Amino acid sequence: MLETLTVADAVELAVVERSGFVESRHAGAAIVLSPDGEVVRRLGNPDALFLPRSSLKPLQAVACITAGADLEGVQLALATASHAGTDRHADVVRDVLAGGGLTEDALACPPAWPGDTATRDELVREHGQQTRIRMNCSGKHAAMLRACVATGWPTEGYLAPTHPLQVHIREVVERLTGEKIAHSSVDGCGAPVHAITLTGLARGIHRIGTASERSPFALHRVAGALVRAVKENPWTIDGPGRPDTIAIERLGVFAKGGAEGVMVMVAPNGATVAVKMLDGAGRAATIVAATLLAHAGALSDADVAALAEELPLAVLGGGSDVGMIRPGAGI
């Protein structure tokens, strides 16, 4: 029986306060690593298995580049994105596909509406429809396809667990996390997603977030280039006014959220945090991760407080702010 994260493994990470009354509580687990990669704090059980969802994308992107996908700048950043599906995002994904002689038809992610409300409304007004390129994982899928083209692997069936690309990605995930994959599932976009621990995810993200482009090791050079691309183009990884983009712009961190309440964040000094909300709600994950880094001395309290003002954390009553989603007192 796999040891998955349970209620007994969780601690309170955030609360929802309405008019001075705590209405809801978010429990979960987290781990904080020092700039040197040492464990400095554990909350709940970070050694239980969970699915990292899109927080695994930085590791998958590194694997795609080491497999031969020749991407730089915004194209490289889109490889690790859960993007909002704006026209700007879609144009970059099209360019990535075109660079490999591919079209949108090669994408195997499901069709979707853009996550960006304004873009979706415009498409509806124009009688548009859901498309694969607007799906928030299309950048990752385009990078996977480019890796297949570069290496000579078939683009058909590129999401199958036995496909050479997915075997390579699994090997890179194991190398970066230091863990053997105990279970694999199908992510929302159709790609394999691998069960690991928060400890393993934090270790892998720390290695990526602190990698040098001048490293003698190709994998580290790729990781360093990936982080630089995201930090130089924060709009790519999420979208204007969205949590990951805001955190990167305001704090200079490398941040990547995942579905079901997952968040990883690397501070400029290399301190790293990984968070999993047990109930799957991601609304508090960004501020909890930033607060944990502030408590570790990696971010300033003032900067995190300013971040909280920009994140969608307000609790509304009658159209006015009557409370806030905030980190739990115990973290």
C-alpha positions, 0 to 999 in steps of 0.5 A: 500500500502506497503511503499517501498524504492523509488528514493525520499527516496534515497541519493547518497552513491557512485560514479564511477569515470573514468579519473576524470569524474563521470560516474555513481552514486549509490543512496540508504539509510543507517543507523548507530547504536552506540555500544549501538544500538542507531541510530547515523546517517540516510541517506535517508529513512531507515524506508521504506520496502525492501528485505534484501536478503542474509543479512537476513541469520544471522537471519535465521541461528540463527533461525535454530540453536535455532530450533535444528540444532547442528552445530559448527565452519565451519559448523555453519559459512556456515549456514549464508554464500553466499559461492563461491562454492569451493570444500572446501565449498561443502565438509562442506555442505556435512558434514552438510547434512551427520550429519543429515543422509541426502544427496545432494538430500534433498537440494531444492535450485536450481542447480548452477555453483560455483561462484569461477571462478577457481572452475567453470573452473575446473568443466567445464574442467571435463565436470561437471554440475551445482549442488545444493551443489555448489549454494551459499545458500546451507549452509543455506539450509543444516542448515534448513534441519538439524533443521528439522531433529533435531526437527522432522519436515518433510524435504519435503517442508521445504521451504513452508511459512507454514512449521513449520521451516519457521514459526519459522524463521519468528518469530525469525526475528520478535523478533530480528528486533522488526518488524512485517513482512509486506510482504514475497517473494521468494528469489533466492534460493527458501526460503522465504525472508521477507520485513523489514526496514533497521532500523529493519535489523540493529537492528537485526544484531546489536543484533547478532553482539554484543551477548555474548556466556555467555548470560543467553539467548539461542538465544544470546548464539547461535548468539555469537557462530555464529559471532565467527565461521564466524570471525574465518573462514572468507573464509566460508561466501564468499570466498578467494578474495571476499568482505565479506571475505576480510572485515572480514579478514582485519577489524575484522568486521562481514559482510554479503552482500545480492543481490540487493546491500544490506550490513550489517556490525558490527565493533569490538566495536559493531557499526553497519551499514545497507546499501541498494543501490536503483539500486541493484548494490552491487559493492560499498556496502562494501566500503560504509558500512566500510566508514560509520563505520569509520566516526562513529569512529568505524574503522580507516580511514587508515584501510578502505583505505587499504581495498579499495585497496583490493576490486574490485573497480578499473575502467579500461581503456585499461587494466589500472586503470583509476579511482575508485568506491568510497563513495560519498562525502556526506556520 
